[in-house]
Amino acid sequence: MDADINQAKKALVALAIETVLLKMGKTVYDEVNSRLYENYRCYIPDCFENPEYLKRVLQGLYGNPSDNIIQAIKKEIGEFAEQKGMNNFIAVISG
Protein backbone atom coordinates (compact mmCIF):
# COMPACT_ATOMS: atom_id res chain seq x y z
CA MET A 1 0.00 0.00 0.00
CA ASP A 2 2.82 2.44 0.83
CA ALA A 3 4.38 1.77 -2.57
CA ASP A 4 1.11 2.76 -4.27
CA ILE A 5 0.89 5.96 -2.24
CA ASN A 6 4.51 6.78 -3.03
CA GLN A 7 3.89 6.20 -6.75
CA ALA A 8 0.85 8.50 -6.60
CA LYS A 9 2.90 11.24 -4.95
CA LYS A 10 5.66 10.79 -7.51
CA ALA A 11 3.11 11.11 -10.32
CA LEU A 12 1.55 14.21 -8.74
CA VAL A 13 4.93 15.91 -8.40
CA ALA A 14 5.87 15.02 -11.98
CA LEU A 15 2.56 16.37 -13.25
CA ALA A 16 2.96 19.59 -11.26
CA ILE A 17 6.50 20.16 -12.56
CA GLU A 18 5.51 19.37 -16.14
CA THR A 19 2.44 21.61 -15.98
CA VAL A 20 4.42 24.60 -14.68
CA LEU A 21 7.26 24.15 -17.16
CA LEU A 22 4.95 23.65 -20.14
CA LYS A 23 3.01 26.80 -19.19
CA MET A 24 6.35 28.60 -19.52
CA GLY A 25 6.92 27.04 -22.93
CA LYS A 26 7.92 23.78 -24.54
CA THR A 27 11.53 24.95 -24.88
CA VAL A 28 11.72 25.54 -21.10
CA TYR A 29 10.31 22.06 -20.46
CA ASP A 30 12.73 20.50 -22.94
CA GLU A 31 15.74 22.35 -21.51
CA VAL A 32 14.99 21.33 -17.92
CA ASN A 33 14.41 17.72 -18.99
CA SER A 34 17.64 17.75 -21.00
CA ARG A 35 19.69 19.18 -18.13
CA LEU A 36 18.26 16.68 -15.66
CA TYR A 37 19.35 13.86 -17.92
CA GLU A 38 22.75 15.34 -18.84
CA ASN A 39 23.69 16.14 -15.24
CA TYR A 40 22.00 13.38 -13.25
CA ARG A 41 20.77 10.72 -15.68
CA CYS A 42 17.23 11.23 -14.46
CA TYR A 43 13.92 12.59 -15.68
CA ILE A 44 11.21 14.79 -14.21
CA PRO A 45 9.40 11.91 -12.43
CA ASP A 46 12.66 11.13 -10.59
CA CYS A 47 12.63 14.59 -8.99
CA PHE A 48 10.25 13.43 -6.25
CA GLU A 49 13.01 11.23 -4.83
CA ASN A 50 15.80 13.67 -5.79
CA PRO A 51 14.38 17.19 -5.46
CA GLU A 52 17.86 18.67 -5.16
CA TYR A 53 18.46 17.79 -8.83
CA LEU A 54 15.49 19.89 -9.92
CA LYS A 55 16.54 22.77 -7.67
CA ARG A 56 20.11 22.76 -9.06
CA VAL A 57 18.93 22.61 -12.67
CA LEU A 58 16.44 25.44 -12.21
CA GLN A 59 19.00 27.61 -10.42
CA GLY A 60 21.61 26.84 -13.07
CA LEU A 61 19.25 27.84 -15.86
CA TYR A 62 17.38 30.73 -14.27
CA GLY A 63 19.19 31.84 -11.11
CA ASN A 64 16.96 33.66 -8.61
CA PRO A 65 13.96 33.75 -10.97
CA SER A 66 13.79 29.99 -10.40
CA ASP A 67 12.09 30.91 -7.10
CA ASN A 68 9.00 31.87 -9.12
CA ILE A 69 9.03 28.46 -10.81
CA ILE A 70 9.36 26.72 -7.45
CA GLN A 71 6.46 28.75 -6.03
CA ALA A 72 4.35 27.78 -9.05
CA ILE A 73 5.19 24.09 -8.52
CA LYS A 74 4.22 24.36 -4.84
CA LYS A 75 0.95 26.04 -5.83
CA GLU A 76 0.26 23.32 -8.39
CA ILE A 77 0.80 20.62 -5.75
CA GLY A 78 -1.63 22.54 -3.56
CA GLU A 79 -3.18 20.86 -0.56
CA PHE A 80 -1.02 17.76 -0.97
CA ALA A 81 2.10 19.73 -0.04
CA GLU A 82 1.60 19.01 3.66
CA GLN A 83 1.52 15.24 3.28
CA LYS A 84 4.39 13.07 4.46
CA GLY A 85 6.98 12.81 1.71
CA MET A 86 5.60 15.81 -0.15
CA ASN A 87 6.73 18.18 2.59
CA ASN A 88 10.29 16.87 2.15
CA PHE A 89 10.14 17.55 -1.59
CA ILE A 90 8.82 21.07 -0.97
CA ALA A 91 11.42 21.77 1.73
CA VAL A 92 14.32 20.74 -0.49
CA ILE A 93 13.26 22.70 -3.57
CA SER A 94 12.42 25.72 -1.43
CA GLY A 95 15.56 25.65 0.71
RAVEN-V795067 format. One record per helix or strand. SS is the DSSP state (H for helix, E for strand). FROM is the first residue (numbers start at 1). LEN is the number of residues. If there is no record, write none. Layout:
# RAVEN-V795067
{{SS & FROM & LEN} {SS & FROM & LEN}}
This chain:
# RAVEN-V795067
{{H & 2 & 23} {H & 26 & 15} {H & 44 & 5} {H & 51 & 32} {H & 86 & 9}}
